[in-house]
Amino acid sequence: MITLIAAIGDNNELGKDNDLIWHLPADLKRFKQITTGHHIIMGRKTYESIGKPLPNRTTIVISRNKDYKVDGCITTHSLESAIEIAKQDDNAFVIGGAKIYEKAIDIVDELDICEVHNSFDADVFFPNINPNIWEETKREEFKSDEKNIYDYSFVKYRRRN
């Protein structure tokens, strides 16, 4: 199973200037909990914004540059080859960025989305989730609190048959 995991704003915002545009500790905690022990697939820009392999995960970085190498990571040159490498995992995750999400949304099995209920100034966006292709299977709603300044929802989607 391949799951695309992302946090998006009300207008599908993902980030700006190669960085996150909100700080939501509940989402970061959940991301760590869900992805630990699994393969994570990301583009080079996303990797460079993080700056290191995430602990207790097998990190696969996609770059078109054939000479690009990262210590502690597997590097590959296409989403398809990254997914082939990750197939040994019972649930691998595609974690971004925008260009990788655009390609991956057509081939992954599930979407695991944190909806951040606010509008943000962004320069990269998540692709639209087509309800003819994706069926919402679970939704958990949360109100803002002292640590998480926005209302948010964790939403799972499964590809329709």
Backbone torsions as a table, in degrees:
resi	resn	phi	psi	omega
1	MET	NA	136.7	175.2
2	ILE	-118.0	125.7	-179.1
3	THR	-115.6	131.9	172.7
4	LEU	-91.3	124.2	-178.2
5	ILE	-120.3	132.3	-176.9
6	ALA	-156.6	158.7	169.3
7	ALA	-116.3	129.4	-175.5
8	ILE	-134.1	149.3	175.2
9	GLY	-81.3	-179.3	-177.8
10	ASP	-58.6	-26.8	-179.1
11	ASN	-111.5	32.2	179.1
12	ASN	66.1	20.9	178.9
13	GLU	-65.7	139.9	176.8
14	LEU	-113.6	-43.9	-174.5
15	GLY	-173.7	179.4	177.4
16	LYS	-148.5	138.5	178.7
17	ASP	53.9	41.1	178.5
18	ASN	58.9	37.5	179.5
19	ASP	-146.4	162.8	174.0
20	LEU	-69.1	153.1	-178.5
21	ILE	-112.2	9.5	174.2
22	TRP	-151.3	164.1	174.1
23	HIS	-122.5	112.5	-177.4
24	LEU	-128.9	89.5	-176.1
25	PRO	-54.1	-34.5	-179.9
26	ALA	-62.8	-38.5	178.8
27	ASP	-69.7	-42.4	179.5
28	LEU	-62.8	-40.8	178.8
29	LYS	-63.8	-45.1	179.9
30	ARG	-65.4	-42.2	177.9
31	PHE	-56.8	-47.3	-180.0
32	LYS	-62.0	-45.7	-178.1
33	GLN	-61.3	-43.5	-175.2
34	ILE	-74.5	-39.3	-172.5
35	THR	-90.9	-17.0	-179.5
36	THR	-59.2	133.8	-179.9
37	GLY	87.9	0.7	-176.3
38	HIS	-120.7	170.3	172.5
39	HIS	-79.2	137.9	173.1
40	ILE	-122.7	135.2	-177.0
41	ILE	-113.4	130.8	179.8
42	MET	-149.9	159.9	173.8
43	GLY	-79.1	166.4	-178.3
44	ARG	-59.2	-44.3	-178.1
45	LYS	-62.9	-40.0	177.2
46	THR	-63.7	-44.9	178.2
47	TYR	-58.3	-47.1	-177.0
48	GLU	-66.5	-28.1	175.9
49	SER	-71.5	-30.9	175.8
50	ILE	-78.4	-43.8	172.4
51	GLY	90.4	-3.9	179.9
52	LYS	-165.2	159.7	173.7
53	PRO	-64.0	139.9	177.8
54	LEU	-76.3	136.6	-174.9
55	PRO	-62.2	146.1	174.3
56	ASN	60.3	30.1	175.2
57	ARG	-139.4	151.6	172.5
58	THR	-91.1	114.0	-174.0
59	THR	-96.0	123.5	176.1
60	ILE	-112.7	121.5	-178.7
61	VAL	-110.3	130.1	178.9
62	ILE	-99.9	127.3	175.8
63	SER	-143.3	139.5	175.3
64	ARG	-73.2	-20.1	179.3
65	ASN	-72.7	112.2	-176.4
66	LYS	-64.3	-20.8	-179.0
67	ASP	-93.7	-2.1	-176.8
68	TYR	-71.6	124.7	177.8
69	LYS	-136.6	145.9	178.9
70	VAL	-134.0	125.2	176.9
71	ASP	-60.5	133.4	177.2
72	GLY	84.3	3.2	-179.4
73	CYS	-129.3	158.6	169.2
74	ILE	-94.1	129.4	176.5
75	THR	-109.5	143.1	179.1
76	THR	-145.2	175.3	-170.4
77	HIS	-119.4	7.3	176.2
78	SER	-155.5	155.9	176.0
79	LEU	-62.0	-40.6	-178.0
80	GLU	-60.8	-43.3	179.5
81	SER	-70.3	-33.7	176.1
82	ALA	-62.6	-43.9	179.3
83	ILE	-65.5	-38.6	177.6
84	GLU	-60.7	-43.0	178.0
85	ILE	-63.4	-40.5	-175.0
86	ALA	-78.9	-9.1	-176.0
87	LYS	-61.4	-20.5	177.4
88	GLN	-69.1	-15.9	179.9
89	ASP	-89.0	139.4	179.0
90	ASP	-70.9	-19.7	174.7
91	ASN	-155.4	96.2	176.0
92	ALA	-91.9	160.4	-175.1
93	PHE	-127.5	134.6	169.5
94	VAL	-94.3	122.8	-172.7
95	ILE	-116.2	8.7	174.8
96	GLY	124.2	-179.3	0.8
97	GLY	-89.2	-155.0	-170.4
98	ALA	-56.3	-45.6	-178.2
99	LYS	-66.9	-36.7	177.5
100	ILE	-67.9	-42.3	177.3
101	TYR	-59.4	-42.4	-179.4
102	GLU	-57.7	-40.7	179.2
103	LYS	-77.2	-41.3	-172.4
104	ALA	-71.8	-30.2	-175.0
105	ILE	-60.5	-22.6	179.6
106	ASP	-82.8	-11.3	-174.1
107	ILE	-128.3	-11.5	-179.1
108	VAL	-77.3	165.4	-178.2
109	ASP	-90.3	-36.2	-176.1
110	GLU	-137.6	157.7	170.6
111	LEU	-117.7	134.7	175.2
112	ASP	-123.3	102.7	-168.2
113	ILE	-115.9	132.8	166.8
114	CYS	-98.2	113.0	175.9
115	GLU	-88.4	117.4	177.4
116	VAL	-95.9	114.1	-169.3
117	HIS	-82.9	76.5	176.5
118	ASN	-167.8	161.7	174.0
119	SER	-100.5	143.6	-174.5
120	PHE	-135.1	154.3	171.5
121	ASP	-78.3	117.4	-174.3
122	ALA	-138.6	160.2	173.5
123	ASP	-122.5	-1.6	172.3
124	VAL	-134.1	145.2	-172.1
125	PHE	-134.0	151.3	175.6
126	PHE	-79.8	144.9	176.7
127	PRO	-65.0	154.8	177.8
128	ASN	-62.5	141.9	176.5
129	ILE	-93.1	106.6	-175.2
130	ASN	-78.1	116.7	-178.4
131	PRO	-66.9	-14.2	174.6
132	ASN	-76.8	-20.0	-179.6
133	ILE	-104.7	-37.2	-173.5
134	TRP	-113.6	129.8	177.0
135	GLU	-107.2	125.4	176.1
136	GLU	-69.3	128.2	-177.8
137	THR	-114.2	-18.1	-179.3
138	LYS	-158.7	142.9	177.5
139	ARG	-144.8	129.9	174.6
140	GLU	-122.6	124.1	-177.1
141	GLU	-102.2	140.1	179.6
142	PHE	-136.7	141.1	176.0
143	LYS	-90.8	155.5	176.5
144	SER	-61.1	155.5	178.0
145	ASP	-147.5	-167.5	-175.5
146	GLU	-65.3	-24.5	-179.6
147	LYS	-99.2	-29.5	-175.5
148	ASN	-118.0	106.3	-168.3
149	ILE	-81.3	-3.8	178.1
150	TYR	-121.8	149.5	166.7
151	ASP	-65.2	149.4	-178.8
152	TYR	-154.3	162.2	178.2
153	SER	-136.9	141.8	169.8
154	PHE	-99.6	122.6	-173.6
155	VAL	-128.8	131.6	176.2
156	LYS	-110.6	141.8	177.0
157	TYR	-128.4	146.0	173.6
158	ARG	-122.4	141.4	178.6
159	ARG	-62.2	132.2	177.6
160	ARG	-70.6	149.7	178.8
161	ASN	-75.4	NA	NA
